[in-house]
Amino acid sequence: MSYFLIIAAVLWGIGRLTGAPKRARWAMIGVLYLAVLVAVAALPEGHALRASLGGSLGEWLLIGVAALIVLVYRAGLARLRRKAKVVEPPAQEGTFRPAELDRYMRHILLREIGGPGQKKLKDAKVLVIGAGGLGAPVLQYLAASGVGAIGVIDPDVVESSNLQRQVIHTDDRIGVPKVFSAAEAMKAQNPFIEVRPYHRAFDESSMDLVADYDLVLDGTDNFDTRYLANRACVIHGKPLVAAAITQWEGQISTYKSHENGPCYQCVFPERPAEGMVPSCAEAGVAAPLPGILGTMMAMEAVKEITGAGQGLKGRLVIHDALYAETRSITVKKRPDCPICGGESVNRKT
């Protein structure tokens, strides 16, 4: 039998080298098998060739039957595979996957949000200006809350001095643009959302970007960007949630001039004199303070999107972390505001 296997292997190898199809190679081995059967059946006992082949006629027939069964099985299996239809995965039913329902269940249980509110969050598009101290908790909680599309715009890279308060970034991402560092953390937190990073400053060329979003959150640390973001929101009729922090104190409000509320420049008509409001780099800031104000921004965003509760339109909330005091003051629209009070801005609808 060993001679048969050697010859069969040689025939298979020759066929492969010459490029013969598998069917032809199996046919050659089949012919070899039939020749062995004839030799074993025809040659007398004790013949040298028959002795070299080994095995009785019954054993060779048994081998043939076993090989035939294997071939028939393989052919039948191949035929079934050709006939089998590709089964498409069932289409997703409803708004949320089961994993999303489990993830957002604590929101859905809230009477003020529920399923409809969570769907609004999933359908919402929010632009966050700044991925620093305020932007970090905002982005984390918007992602965790299930806001469907989150844009983040910031020109800076992660530095070691940021890590004291900008908790969305990590030590191993020092030198990475903040928008990409934040996007990585957000997708790790919630793979069901879309993150749109813009590694650039928010300037005049970015104003039309606001039109693509339902809500804007401004967590920047300079007045030029704050006034520009406000003007863009007034032009495009978008609500703006803006906060600012310094040392131990922060403030937050929601500006909705398109709903007859004040805009940012109504409340802060002129930027402070140079040096009056030092930056965090100049004056310092308590590490948890941007977390407090940033979380409040995220909360106001969730309320604006879902319609839950009462927002901060017409109110400026001031938080003093050093003495654990929070107070709210009323702010009003100014008829003489150069941004939202007159005809100086052509609002787009």
C-alpha positions as a Markdown table, in Angstrom:
| # | Residue | x | y | z |
|---|---|---|---|---|
| 1 | Met | 0.0 | 0.0 | 0.0 |
| 2 | Ser | 2.9 | 2.3 | 0.6 |
| 3 | Tyr | 3.9 | 2.0 | -3.1 |
| 4 | Phe | 0.4 | 3.2 | -4.0 |
| 5 | Leu | 0.6 | 6.2 | -1.8 |
| 6 | Ile | 4.0 | 7.1 | -3.1 |
| 7 | Ile | 2.9 | 6.9 | -6.7 |
| 8 | Ala | -0.4 | 8.8 | -5.9 |
| 9 | Ala | 1.7 | 11.6 | -4.3 |
| 10 | Val | 4.0 | 11.7 | -7.4 |
| 11 | Leu | 1.0 | 11.9 | -9.7 |
| 12 | Trp | -0.5 | 14.7 | -7.6 |
| 13 | Gly | 2.8 | 16.6 | -7.6 |
| 14 | Ile | 3.2 | 16.3 | -11.4 |
| 15 | Gly | -0.3 | 17.5 | -11.9 |
| 16 | Arg | 0.2 | 20.5 | -9.7 |
| 17 | Leu | 3.5 | 21.4 | -11.4 |
| 18 | Thr | 1.9 | 21.2 | -14.9 |
| 19 | Gly | -1.1 | 23.2 | -13.7 |
| 20 | Ala | -3.6 | 20.4 | -14.1 |
| 21 | Pro | -6.9 | 21.1 | -12.4 |
| 22 | Lys | -7.7 | 19.2 | -9.2 |
| 23 | Arg | -10.4 | 17.2 | -11.0 |
| 24 | Ala | -7.8 | 15.8 | -13.5 |
| 25 | Arg | -5.4 | 15.0 | -10.7 |
| 26 | Trp | -8.1 | 13.1 | -8.8 |
| 27 | Ala | -8.9 | 11.3 | -12.1 |
| 28 | Met | -5.3 | 10.1 | -12.4 |
| 29 | Ile | -5.4 | 8.8 | -8.9 |
| 30 | Gly | -8.7 | 7.0 | -9.6 |
| 31 | Val | -7.2 | 5.3 | -12.7 |
| 32 | Leu | -4.2 | 4.2 | -10.5 |
| 33 | Tyr | -6.7 | 2.8 | -8.0 |
| 34 | Leu | -8.5 | 0.9 | -10.6 |
| 35 | Ala | -5.2 | -0.5 | -12.0 |
| 36 | Val | -4.4 | -1.7 | -8.4 |
| 37 | Leu | -7.8 | -3.4 | -8.1 |
| 38 | Val | -7.3 | -5.2 | -11.5 |
| 39 | Ala | -3.8 | -6.3 | -10.4 |
| 40 | Val | -4.8 | -7.6 | -7.0 |
| 41 | Ala | -7.8 | -9.4 | -8.6 |
| 42 | Ala | -6.0 | -10.9 | -11.6 |
| 43 | Leu | -2.6 | -11.7 | -10.3 |
| 44 | Pro | -2.1 | -15.1 | -8.5 |
| 45 | Glu | -1.2 | -15.4 | -4.9 |
| 46 | Gly | 2.6 | -14.9 | -4.3 |
| 47 | His | 3.1 | -12.8 | -7.4 |
| 48 | Ala | 5.8 | -10.2 | -6.7 |
| 49 | Leu | 3.7 | -7.2 | -7.9 |
| 50 | Arg | 0.7 | -8.2 | -5.9 |
| 51 | Ala | 2.8 | -8.8 | -2.9 |
| 52 | Ser | 4.3 | -5.3 | -3.3 |
| 53 | Leu | 0.9 | -3.7 | -3.4 |
| 54 | Gly | -0.1 | -5.4 | -0.1 |
| 55 | Gly | -3.7 | -6.0 | 1.2 |
| 56 | Ser | -6.4 | -8.3 | -0.1 |
| 57 | Leu | -9.0 | -7.4 | -2.7 |
| 58 | Gly | -11.6 | -6.9 | 0.1 |
| 59 | Glu | -9.3 | -4.3 | 1.9 |
| 60 | Trp | -8.8 | -2.4 | -1.4 |
| 61 | Leu | -12.5 | -2.4 | -2.1 |
| 62 | Leu | -13.1 | -1.1 | 1.4 |
| 63 | Ile | -10.7 | 1.8 | 0.9 |
| 64 | Gly | -12.4 | 2.6 | -2.4 |
| 65 | Val | -15.9 | 2.7 | -0.7 |
| 66 | Ala | -14.6 | 5.0 | 2.0 |
| 67 | Ala | -13.0 | 7.3 | -0.5 |
| 68 | Leu | -16.3 | 7.3 | -2.5 |
| 69 | Ile | -18.3 | 8.2 | 0.6 |
| 70 | Val | -16.0 | 11.2 | 1.3 |
| 71 | Leu | -16.2 | 12.4 | -2.3 |
| 72 | Val | -20.0 | 12.2 | -2.3 |
| 73 | Tyr | -20.2 | 14.0 | 1.0 |
| 74 | Arg | -17.9 | 16.8 | -0.2 |
| 75 | Ala | -19.8 | 17.1 | -3.5 |
| 76 | Gly | -23.2 | 17.3 | -1.6 |
| 77 | Leu | -21.8 | 19.9 | 0.8 |
| 78 | Ala | -20.5 | 22.0 | -2.1 |
| 79 | Arg | -23.9 | 21.8 | -3.8 |
| 80 | Leu | -25.7 | 22.9 | -0.7 |
| 81 | Arg | -23.4 | 25.8 | -0.3 |
| 82 | Arg | -24.0 | 26.9 | -3.8 |
| 83 | Lys | -27.8 | 26.7 | -3.3 |
| 84 | Ala | -27.7 | 28.4 | 0.1 |
| 85 | Lys | -28.9 | 32.0 | 0.2 |
| 86 | Val | -27.0 | 34.6 | 2.1 |
| 87 | Val | -28.9 | 35.4 | 5.2 |
| 88 | Glu | -28.8 | 39.1 | 5.9 |
| 89 | Pro | -28.6 | 40.2 | 9.5 |
| 90 | Pro | -32.0 | 41.4 | 10.7 |
| 91 | Ala | -32.6 | 45.1 | 10.3 |
| 92 | Gln | -32.4 | 47.1 | 13.4 |
| 93 | Glu | -35.8 | 47.6 | 14.8 |
| 94 | Gly | -36.6 | 50.9 | 16.5 |
| 95 | Thr | -34.3 | 53.8 | 17.3 |
| 96 | Phe | -31.8 | 52.1 | 19.6 |
| 97 | Arg | -29.8 | 48.9 | 19.6 |
| 98 | Pro | -30.3 | 46.7 | 22.7 |
| 99 | Ala | -26.8 | 47.8 | 23.9 |
| 100 | Glu | -27.9 | 51.5 | 23.6 |
| 101 | Leu | -31.1 | 50.9 | 25.5 |
| 102 | Asp | -29.1 | 49.4 | 28.4 |
| 103 | Arg | -26.6 | 52.2 | 28.3 |
| 104 | Tyr | -29.2 | 55.0 | 28.4 |
| 105 | Met | -31.7 | 53.4 | 30.6 |
| 106 | Arg | -31.1 | 55.8 | 33.5 |
| 107 | His | -32.0 | 58.7 | 31.2 |
| 108 | Ile | -35.0 | 56.9 | 29.8 |
| 109 | Leu | -36.4 | 56.3 | 33.3 |
| 110 | Leu | -36.4 | 60.0 | 33.9 |
| 111 | Arg | -39.9 | 61.4 | 33.2 |
| 112 | Glu | -38.5 | 64.6 | 31.8 |
| 113 | Ile | -36.3 | 62.8 | 29.3 |
| 114 | Gly | -37.7 | 59.3 | 28.6 |
| 115 | Gly | -37.4 | 57.6 | 25.3 |
| 116 | Pro | -38.4 | 60.6 | 23.2 |
| 117 | Gly | -35.8 | 62.8 | 24.9 |
| 118 | Gln | -33.1 | 60.2 | 24.4 |
| 119 | Lys | -34.0 | 60.0 | 20.7 |
| 120 | Lys | -33.6 | 63.8 | 20.5 |
| 121 | Leu | -30.2 | 63.5 | 22.1 |
| 122 | Lys | -29.2 | 60.8 | 19.5 |
| 123 | Asp | -30.4 | 63.0 | 16.7 |
| 124 | Ala | -28.8 | 66.2 | 18.0 |
| 125 | Lys | -25.6 | 67.8 | 16.7 |
| 126 | Val | -23.6 | 69.9 | 19.1 |
| 127 | Leu | -20.5 | 72.0 | 18.5 |
| 128 | Val | -18.1 | 72.5 | 21.4 |
| 129 | Ile | -15.6 | 75.3 | 21.0 |
| 130 | Gly | -12.5 | 74.5 | 23.1 |
| 131 | Ala | -11.3 | 71.2 | 24.4 |
| 132 | Gly | -9.6 | 72.5 | 27.5 |
| 133 | Gly | -10.7 | 72.9 | 31.1 |
| 134 | Leu | -14.4 | 73.5 | 30.4 |
| 135 | Gly | -14.5 | 71.5 | 27.2 |
| 136 | Ala | -13.2 | 68.4 | 28.8 |
| 137 | Pro | -16.2 | 67.6 | 31.1 |
| 138 | Val | -18.6 | 69.0 | 28.5 |
| 139 | Leu | -17.3 | 66.5 | 25.9 |
| 140 | Gln | -17.2 | 63.6 | 28.3 |
| 141 | Tyr | -20.8 | 64.1 | 29.4 |
| 142 | Leu | -22.2 | 64.8 | 26.0 |
| 143 | Ala | -20.6 | 61.6 | 24.8 |
| 144 | Ala | -21.9 | 59.7 | 27.8 |
| 145 | Ser | -25.4 | 61.2 | 27.4 |
| 146 | Gly | -25.6 | 59.9 | 23.8 |
| 147 | Val | -25.5 | 63.1 | 21.8 |
| 148 | Gly | -25.4 | 61.7 | 18.3 |
| 149 | Ala | -22.9 | 64.0 | 16.6 |
| 150 | Ile | -20.4 | 66.1 | 18.6 |
| 151 | Gly | -18.1 | 68.6 | 16.9 |
| 152 | Val | -15.0 | 69.9 | 18.8 |
| 153 | Ile | -12.8 | 72.7 | 17.5 |
| 154 | Asp | -9.5 | 73.7 | 19.2 |
| 155 | Pro | -6.1 | 74.7 | 17.8 |
| 156 | Asp | -3.9 | 73.5 | 20.7 |
| 157 | Val | -2.0 | 70.3 | 21.6 |
| 158 | Val | -2.0 | 68.6 | 25.0 |
| 159 | Glu | 0.6 | 69.9 | 27.4 |
| 160 | Ser | 1.6 | 68.6 | 30.8 |
| 161 | Ser | 0.3 | 71.7 | 32.5 |
| 162 | Asn | -3.2 | 71.0 | 31.1 |
| 163 | Leu | -3.5 | 67.7 | 32.9 |
| 164 | Gln | -4.2 | 69.3 | 36.3 |
| 165 | Arg | -7.7 | 70.2 | 35.2 |
| 166 | Gln | -8.4 | 69.0 | 31.6 |
| 167 | Val | -9.4 | 65.5 | 32.6 |
| 168 | Ile | -10.3 | 64.2 | 29.1 |
| 169 | His | -6.6 | 64.2 | 28.2 |
| 170 | Thr | -3.9 | 61.8 | 29.5 |
| 171 | Asp | -0.2 | 61.8 | 30.1 |
| 172 | Asp | 0.5 | 59.5 | 27.1 |
| 173 | Arg | -1.2 | 62.0 | 24.8 |
| 174 | Ile | 1.0 | 65.0 | 25.5 |
| 175 | Gly | 1.8 | 66.6 | 22.2 |
| 176 | Val | -1.3 | 65.2 | 20.5 |
| 177 | Pro | -3.8 | 67.8 | 19.2 |
| 178 | Lys | -6.5 | 68.3 | 21.9 |
| 179 | Val | -9.4 | 67.6 | 19.4 |
| 180 | Phe | -7.9 | 64.1 | 18.5 |
| 181 | Ser | -7.1 | 63.3 | 22.2 |
| 182 | Ala | -10.7 | 64.2 | 23.1 |
| 183 | Ala | -12.1 | 62.3 | 20.2 |
| 184 | Glu | -10.2 | 59.2 | 21.3 |
| 185 | Ala | -11.5 | 59.4 | 24.9 |
| 186 | Met | -15.1 | 60.1 | 23.7 |
| 187 | Lys | -15.2 | 57.1 | 21.4 |
| 188 | Ala | -13.7 | 54.9 | 24.1 |
| 189 | Gln | -16.5 | 56.1 | 26.4 |
| 190 | Asn | -19.3 | 55.7 | 23.8 |
| 191 | Pro | -18.8 | 53.9 | 20.5 |
| 192 | Phe | -22.3 | 54.8 | 19.4 |
| 193 | Ile | -21.7 | 58.5 | 18.8 |
| 194 | Glu | -20.0 | 60.4 | 16.0 |
| 195 | Val | -17.1 | 62.8 | 16.9 |
| 196 | Arg | -16.1 | 65.5 | 14.4 |
| 197 | Pro | -12.7 | 67.0 | 15.4 |
| 198 | Tyr | -11.6 | 70.3 | 13.9 |
| 199 | His | -7.9 | 71.0 | 14.6 |
| 200 | Arg | -8.0 | 74.8 | 14.1 |
| 201 | Ala | -9.0 | 78.0 | 15.8 |
| 202 | Phe | -12.6 | 79.2 | 15.7 |
| 203 | Asp | -12.2 | 82.3 | 13.5 |
| 204 | Glu | -14.1 | 84.2 | 10.8 |
| 205 | Ser | -13.7 | 81.2 | 8.5 |
| 206 | Ser | -15.4 | 78.9 | 11.0 |
| 207 | Met | -18.5 | 80.9 | 11.5 |
| 208 | Asp | -20.6 | 79.0 | 8.9 |
| 209 | Leu | -19.7 | 75.8 | 10.8 |
| 210 | Val | -22.3 | 76.8 | 13.3 |
| 211 | Ala | -25.0 | 76.3 | 10.8 |
| 212 | Asp | -24.4 | 72.6 | 10.7 |
| 213 | Tyr | -25.2 | 72.2 | 14.5 |
| 214 | Asp | -28.3 | 72.5 | 16.7 |
| 215 | Leu | -26.5 | 74.0 | 19.7 |
| 216 | Val | -23.1 | 75.6 | 20.4 |
| 217 | Leu | -21.1 | 75.4 | 23.7 |
| 218 | Asp | -18.3 | 77.9 | 24.2 |
| 219 | Gly | -15.7 | 77.0 | 26.7 |
| 220 | Thr | -12.8 | 79.2 | 25.4 |
| 221 | Asp | -10.6 | 81.4 | 27.5 |
| 222 | Asn | -10.4 | 84.5 | 25.3 |
| 223 | Phe | -12.9 | 87.3 | 24.6 |
| 224 | Asp | -12.2 | 87.4 | 20.8 |
| 225 | Thr | -13.5 | 83.9 | 20.4 |
| 226 | Arg | -16.4 | 84.4 | 22.8 |
| 227 | Tyr | -17.6 | 87.5 | 20.9 |
| 228 | Leu | -17.1 | 85.7 | 17.5 |
| 229 | Ala | -19.0 | 82.6 | 18.6 |
| 230 | Asn | -21.8 | 84.8 | 19.9 |
| 231 | Arg | -22.1 | 86.6 | 16.6 |
| 232 | Ala | -22.1 | 83.3 | 14.7 |
| 233 | Cys | -24.9 | 82.0 | 16.8 |
| 234 | Val | -26.9 | 85.2 | 16.4 |
| 235 | Ile | -26.5 | 85.1 | 12.6 |
| 236 | His | -27.5 | 81.4 | 12.3 |
| 237 | Gly | -30.2 | 81.5 | 15.1 |
| 238 | Lys | -28.5 | 78.9 | 17.3 |
| 239 | Pro | -28.6 | 78.7 | 21.1 |
| 240 | Leu | -25.3 | 79.3 | 22.8 |
| 241 | Val | -24.3 | 77.9 | 26.2 |
| 242 | Ala | -21.2 | 79.8 | 27.4 |
| 243 | Ala | -19.2 | 79.7 | 30.6 |
| 244 | Ala | -16.0 | 81.2 | 31.9 |
| 245 | Ile | -13.8 | 80.6 | 34.9 |
| 246 | Thr | -10.9 | 82.2 | 36.8 |
| 247 | Gln | -9.2 | 81.1 | 40.0 |
| 248 | Trp | -12.1 | 80.0 | 42.2 |
| 249 | Glu | -15.1 | 81.5 | 40.4 |
| 250 | Gly | -17.1 | 80.7 | 37.3 |
| 251 | Gln | -20.2 | 81.9 | 35.5 |
| 252 | Ile | -22.6 | 80.3 | 33.0 |
| 253 | Ser | -25.6 | 81.3 | 30.9 |
| 254 | Thr | -27.6 | 80.3 | 27.8 |
| 255 | Tyr | -27.9 | 83.0 | 25.1 |
| 256 | Lys | -30.9 | 82.7 | 22.8 |
| 257 | Ser | -31.4 | 86.0 | 20.9 |
| 258 | His | -33.5 | 84.2 | 18.3 |
| 259 | Glu | -36.0 | 83.6 | 21.1 |
| 260 | Asn | -35.9 | 87.2 | 22.3 |
| 261 | Gly | -33.3 | 86.5 | 25.0 |
| 262 | Pro | -30.1 | 88.4 | 25.4 |
| 263 | Cys | -27.0 | 87.5 | 23.5 |
| 264 | Tyr | -23.5 | 87.3 | 25.1 |
| 265 | Gln | -22.7 | 90.9 | 24.0 |
| 266 | Cys | -25.9 | 92.1 | 25.6 |
| 267 | Val | -24.6 | 91.0 | 28.9 |
| 268 | Phe | -20.9 | 91.8 | 28.3 |
| 269 | Pro | -21.1 | 94.7 | 25.9 |
| 270 | Glu | -17.4 | 95.5 | 26.1 |
| 271 | Arg | -14.4 | 93.4 | 26.8 |
| 272 | Pro | -12.6 | 94.1 | 30.1 |
| 273 | Ala | -9.6 | 96.4 | 30.1 |
| 274 | Glu | -6.2 | 94.7 | 29.5 |
| 275 | Gly | -5.1 | 92.9 | 32.6 |
| 276 | Met | -8.4 | 93.1 | 34.4 |
| 277 | Val | -9.3 | 89.5 | 33.8 |
| 278 | Pro | -6.1 | 87.4 | 33.9 |
| 279 | Ser | -6.1 | 84.0 | 32.2 |
| 280 | Cys | -5.8 | 80.7 | 34.0 |
| 281 | Ala | -2.1 | 80.6 | 33.0 |
| 282 | Glu | -1.6 | 84.0 | 34.7 |
| 283 | Ala | -3.8 | 83.7 | 37.8 |
| 284 | Gly | -4.2 | 80.0 | 38.3 |
| 285 | Val | -7.4 | 78.0 | 38.6 |
| 286 | Ala | -8.6 | 75.4 | 41.1 |
| 287 | Ala | -8.6 | 72.0 | 39.4 |
| 288 | Pro | -12.2 | 71.0 | 40.0 |
| 289 | Leu | -13.6 | 74.4 | 39.1 |
| 290 | Pro | -13.8 | 73.8 | 35.3 |
| 291 | Gly | -15.3 | 70.4 | 36.1 |
| 292 | Ile | -18.1 | 72.1 | 38.0 |
| 293 | Leu | -18.9 | 74.7 | 35.3 |
| 294 | Gly | -18.2 | 72.3 | 32.4 |
| 295 | Thr | -20.6 | 69.8 | 33.9 |
| 296 | Met | -23.2 | 72.5 | 34.3 |
| 297 | Met | -22.7 | 73.4 | 30.6 |
| 298 | Ala | -23.3 | 69.8 | 29.6 |
| 299 | Met | -26.4 | 69.7 | 31.8 |
| 300 | Glu | -27.8 | 72.8 | 30.2 |
| 301 | Ala | -27.1 | 71.3 | 26.8 |
| 302 | Val | -29.1 | 68.1 | 27.7 |
| 303 | Lys | -32.0 | 70.3 | 28.9 |
| 304 | Glu | -31.9 | 72.4 | 25.7 |
| 305 | Ile | -32.0 | 69.4 | 23.5 |
| 306 | Thr | -34.7 | 67.4 | 25.4 |
| 307 | Gly | -36.8 | 70.4 | 26.6 |
| 308 | Ala | -36.4 | 69.2 | 30.2 |
| 309 | Gly | -36.8 | 71.7 | 33.0 |
| 310 | Gln | -35.9 | 75.4 | 32.8 |
| 311 | Gly | -32.9 | 76.7 | 31.0 |
| 312 | Leu | -30.6 | 79.6 | 31.7 |
| 313 | Lys | -32.0 | 82.0 | 29.1 |
| 314 | Gly | -32.1 | 85.4 | 30.8 |
| 315 | Arg | -30.2 | 84.2 | 33.8 |
| 316 | Leu | -26.5 | 84.4 | 34.6 |
| 317 | Val | -25.4 | 81.9 | 37.3 |
| 318 | Ile | -22.2 | 82.7 | 39.2 |
| 319 | His | -20.5 | 80.1 | 41.3 |
| 320 | Asp | -18.0 | 80.9 | 44.0 |
| 321 | Ala | -16.2 | 77.6 | 44.7 |
| 322 | Leu | -14.0 | 79.1 | 47.5 |
| 323 | Tyr | -17.1 | 79.8 | 49.7 |
| 324 | Ala | -19.4 | 77.2 | 48.1 |
| 325 | Glu | -21.9 | 79.9 | 47.1 |
| 326 | Thr | -24.0 | 80.0 | 43.9 |
| 327 | Arg | -26.2 | 82.9 | 42.9 |
| 328 | Ser | -28.3 | 83.8 | 39.9 |
| 329 | Ile | -28.9 | 87.3 | 38.4 |
| 330 | Thr | -31.3 | 88.3 | 35.7 |
| 331 | Val | -29.9 | 89.5 | 32.4 |
| 332 | Lys | -31.9 | 91.2 | 29.7 |
| 333 | Lys | -31.7 | 91.9 | 26.0 |
| 334 | Arg | -30.3 | 95.3 | 25.1 |
| 335 | Pro | -32.2 | 97.1 | 22.3 |
| 336 | Asp | -29.0 | 98.9 | 21.4 |
| 337 | Cys | -26.9 | 95.8 | 21.2 |
| 338 | Pro | -24.8 | 96.0 | 18.0 |
| 339 | Ile | -25.1 | 92.2 | 17.5 |
| 340 | Cys | -28.7 | 91.3 | 18.2 |
| 341 | Gly | -30.5 | 94.5 | 18.9 |
| 342 | Gly | -30.4 | 96.2 | 15.5 |
| 343 | Glu | -30.0 | 95.6 | 11.8 |
| 344 | Ser | -26.2 | 95.2 | 12.0 |
| 345 | Val | -26.4 | 91.4 | 11.6 |
| 346 | Asn | -28.2 | 89.7 | 8.8 |
| 347 | Arg | -29.6 | 86.6 | 10.5 |
| 348 | Lys | -29.7 | 83.5 | 8.4 |
| 349 | Thr | -32.7 | 81.2 | 8.5 |
